[in-house]
């Protein structure tokens, strides 16, 4: 399994849509965390996006998973940047392949 850092950039003026979709989004994330697919997630302090850390077999599998995010279905995500990441030191280091 590979660790990926995923950065969301939220669509401008999507705050109300995010508020509406947030309970489903967080339930989806909690399920992925229980399955060991999501290692960490949270919004940026400025509210413009979020960082999510996933474990996935490969990037195509991860992209298929991200399409299931209720935020994606609600149209609140303007951009996604996915980067393979190798945590070397710290709490997530044990997840690096």
Secondary structure, 3 states (H helix, E strand, C coil): CEEEEEEEEECCCCHHHHHHHHHHHHHHHHHHHHCCCEEEEEECCCCCEEEEEEEECCHHHHHHHHCCCHHHHCCCEEEEEEEEECCCCCCCHHHCC
